[in-house]
C-alpha cells in the first residue's frame, strides 16, 4: 500500500526530487571544477594558451588546488548517488541512445530548428549528449585521480599511459564536458519550457 502511494507520487512529477537535487549539485560542482581546474592549468599550461583569469576560481595555484579537491568530493559523492539511483530505478532506459539512423534524423531536425522536444522524454540528440557527458564524467574523474596520486594509484595511472598522457586525457575529457555544457545551455535556451520542471519537478 505504502509502495503504491510512493509510486503514484513519483509519477506526478516529470523529474523526481533525487534527479533534480543531484543535477543541480552536479552543475554547481562542475562549474567550480572547471574554474579551479583552469587556475591549475594556467600554472603549467599544456598548450600555447592560458585561460582568462576572470574565468578561474582561486587567486593562485594553491587556492585553485584546494577548491578543485574540495569540489571533487562533492562531484564524486553526488555522481555516485545519481548513478546508483539511475541504475536501480531503471531511469537509465531514458538515457540510452537509439540507433545511428534515429540520431542522424534528430541531428538534421535540430539543425533545421524543428526537433521535437517534449518535457520528460529525451530525443536522440539529448540521449547521445547525456550518455556522452556521463562517460566523459567517469573519464575526467579517473584521469584526475591518476594525476592526483600517480604513485599510490600507479595501476590507474599506467592505464592512461602514464602521468603525462593522463594529463592530456584529463584535459580533453574536461573540454568535452565544457563543450557539452555550451550545447546543453543553448538547447535549454532554445526550449525554455524544459527548465521549470528541472527546478520544481513539473507535472507530466
Ligand atoms: C548550469 C546550468 C544548467 C542548466 C540550466 C541545466 C538544465 C537542464 C534541464 C532543463 C534539463 C532537463 C532537460 C529536459 O527535460 O528536456 C537537464 C538535464 C540534464 N542535464 Fe543539465 N543543466 C545545467 C548544467 C548541467 C551540467 C553542468 C551537466 C553535466 C556536466 C548537466 C547534465 C544534465 C544531464 C545528464 C541531464 C539529464 C538528466 C537525467 O535525466 O538523468 N547539466 N539540464
Boltz pocket constraint, residues with backbone or C-beta under 6 A from the ligand:
constraints:
  - pocket:
      binder: B
      contacts: [[A, 19], [A, 23], [A, 26], [A, 27], [A, 28], [A, 30], [A, 31], [A, 94], [A, 95], [A, 118], [A, 119], [A, 120], [A, 121], [A, 122], [A, 130], [A, 133], [A, 177], [A, 180], [A, 181], [A, 184], [A, 185], [A, 188], [A, 194], [A, 195], [A, 196], [A, 198]]
      max_distance: 6.0
